[in-house]
């Protein structure tokens, strides 16, 4: 989820051609985000996205296969930003605390209104809903790999695997509780903090 489409960082040895391709891909994703949020997923055509991005429909297919791929691009870029922050964590910090702090920091950037709009958008696509379970499994593996980069002792691997499992679980439950709330809506970050607090109190 994203308040703005996350920027994809350039590779250290990026060529001018690669830079142009990355920038065009970013421009298409930003154009699509504006249209999706203004007109809805079904109300946005590929032709409209191409026109908004200043490219042809044929060029669009050189960067994305479908509208779903654009939303997955947002999601993956946002996740990459979160894990990049986690890699900068001191190994002196307990892993579960580090994951909580980074997750809360990232989710705090989004207003409730923006998160609601993007969540509704993500849930409007049957194809994306079908990929949801696989996505959480992928994120658990990526989180575990990232934790192993920060806390490198081999004997901690099993514990880090558990941290990854429970952290993704806490995030899922927090977002579900946020989505199902009624009345005046609390920010998602509040639900995420509560989920981690409950988790720690039961350990």
C-alpha positions in Angstrom: 0.0 0.0 0.0 1.2 3.4 -0.7 0.4 7.1 -0.3 2.5 7.7 -3.3 4.0 5.1 -5.5 7.3 4.2 -3.9 10.3 5.2 -6.0 12.5 2.3 -7.2 16.1 3.0 -6.4 18.7 3.0 -9.2 21.2 0.2 -9.3 24.8 1.3 -8.5 26.0 0.6 -12.1 22.8 1.6 -13.9 23.3 2.5 -17.6 21.5 5.4 -19.2 19.2 3.0 -21.0 18.4 1.2 -17.7 17.7 4.5 -16.0 15.3 5.6 -18.7 13.5 2.2 -18.5 13.2 2.5 -14.7 12.0 6.1 -14.9 9.4 5.1 -17.5 8.1 2.2 -15.4 7.9 4.5 -12.4 6.0 7.1 -14.5 3.5 4.5 -15.7 2.9 3.2 -12.1 2.3 6.8 -10.8 -0.1 7.6 -13.7 -2.0 4.4 -13.0 -2.2 5.1 -9.3 -3.8 8.5 -9.9 -6.4 7.0 -12.2 -7.2 4.0 -10.1 -7.8 6.2 -7.0 -9.8 8.7 -9.0 -11.9 6.3 -11.2 -11.6 2.9 -9.5 -9.9 -0.2 -10.8 -12.6 -1.3 -13.2 -13.1 2.3 -14.4 -9.6 2.7 -15.5 -8.6 1.4 -18.9 -5.1 0.5 -20.2 -5.6 3.2 -22.9 -6.2 5.8 -20.2 -3.1 4.7 -18.2 -1.0 4.9 -21.4 -2.3 8.4 -22.3 -1.8 9.6 -18.7 1.8 8.4 -18.8 2.4 9.8 -22.2 3.1 6.5 -23.9 1.4 4.2 -26.4 -0.6 1.2 -25.5 2.0 -1.0 -27.1 4.8 0.6 -25.0 2.7 -0.1 -21.9 3.0 -3.9 -22.5 6.8 -3.5 -22.6 6.7 -2.6 -18.9 3.6 -4.3 -17.4 1.5 -7.2 -18.5 -1.8 -6.0 -16.9 -3.4 -3.6 -14.4 -2.8 -6.2 -11.7 0.9 -6.0 -12.4 1.0 -2.3 -11.7 -0.6 -2.8 -8.2 1.9 -5.6 -7.5 4.6 -3.2 -8.5 3.4 -0.7 -5.8 3.3 -3.5 -3.2 6.7 -4.9 -4.0 8.3 -1.4 -4.1 6.8 -0.6 -0.7 8.0 -3.9 0.8 11.5 -3.3 -0.5 11.6 0.1 1.2 10.5 -1.5 4.5 13.2 -4.2 4.3 15.8 -1.7 3.4 15.1 0.2 6.6 15.2 -3.1 8.6 18.7 -3.8 7.1 19.9 -0.5 8.8 18.8 -1.7 12.2 21.5 -2.2 14.9 22.0 -5.9 15.7 21.9 -4.9 19.4 18.1 -4.3 19.1 15.9 -7.3 19.7 14.7 -8.6 16.3 10.9 -8.5 17.2 11.2 -4.9 18.5 13.1 -4.0 15.3 10.4 -5.4 13.0 7.6 -3.8 15.0 9.3 -0.4 14.9 10.0 -0.5 11.1 6.5 -1.8 10.3 4.8 0.9 12.4 7.1 3.6 11.0 6.0 2.6 7.4 2.3 2.3 8.1 2.3 5.7 10.0 3.0 7.5 6.7 -0.5 6.8 5.4 -3.6 8.5 6.4 -6.7 6.4 7.2 -8.5 7.9 4.2 -5.6 7.0 1.8 -5.2 3.5 3.3 -9.0 2.9 2.9 -8.9 4.0 -0.7 -6.0 1.8 -1.6 -7.3 -1.2 0.4 -10.6 -1.0 -1.4 -8.7 -0.8 -4.7 -6.6 -3.9 -3.8 -9.7 -5.8 -2.8 -11.6 -4.9 -6.0 -9.5 -7.3 -8.1 -10.3 -11.0 -7.9 -6.9 -11.8 -9.3 -5.1 -9.9 -6.5 -7.3 -11.5 -3.8 -6.4 -14.9 -5.2 -2.7 -14.1 -4.8 -3.0 -12.8 -1.2 -2.1 -16.0 0.6 0.9 -16.5 -1.6 2.0 -12.9 -0.9 2.0 -13.4 2.9 4.1 -16.6 2.5 6.5 -14.7 0.3 6.8 -11.8 2.7 7.5 -14.2 5.6 10.4 -15.7 3.7 11.8 -12.2 2.6 11.5 -11.0 6.2 13.3 -14.0 7.5 16.1 -13.5 4.9 16.4 -9.9 5.9 16.6 -10.7 9.6 19.4 -13.2 8.9 21.3 -10.4 7.2 21.2 -8.3 10.4 21.5 -11.0 13.1 24.0 -13.3 11.4 24.6 -15.9 14.1 23.6 -19.3 12.7 22.3 -20.5 16.1 19.6 -17.7 15.9 18.1 -18.9 12.7 15.2 -20.9 14.2 14.3 -18.0 16.5 14.5 -15.5 13.6 12.2 -17.8 11.6 9.6 -17.6 14.4 10.0 -13.8 14.5 9.2 -13.6 10.8 6.2 -15.9 11.2 4.6 -14.1 14.1 5.4 -10.6 12.7 3.6 -11.3 9.4 0.8 -12.8 11.5 0.6 -9.7 13.6 0.5 -7.5 10.6 -2.3 -9.6 9.0 -4.5 -9.5 12.1 -3.9 -5.8 12.6 -5.0 -5.0 9.1 -8.0 -7.2 9.4 -9.0 -5.5 12.7 -8.4 -2.1 11.1 -10.6 -3.0 8.1 -13.4 -4.4 10.2 -13.7 -1.5 12.7 -16.8 0.6 12.9 -17.5 4.2 14.0 -14.7 6.7 13.9 -11.8 4.9 12.3 -8.5 4.6 14.2 -5.3 4.6 12.2 -3.8 1.3 11.1 -0.6 2.0 13.0 -2.6 1.9 16.3 -3.8 -1.6 15.5 -0.4 -2.7 14.5 1.1 -1.5 17.8 -1.6 -3.3 19.7 -1.0 -6.5 17.8 2.7 -6.5 18.7 2.0 -5.5 22.3 -0.5 -8.5 22.6 2.1 -10.8 21.0 4.9 -9.7 23.5 2.6 -10.0 26.5 1.8 -13.6 25.6 5.4 -14.7 24.9 
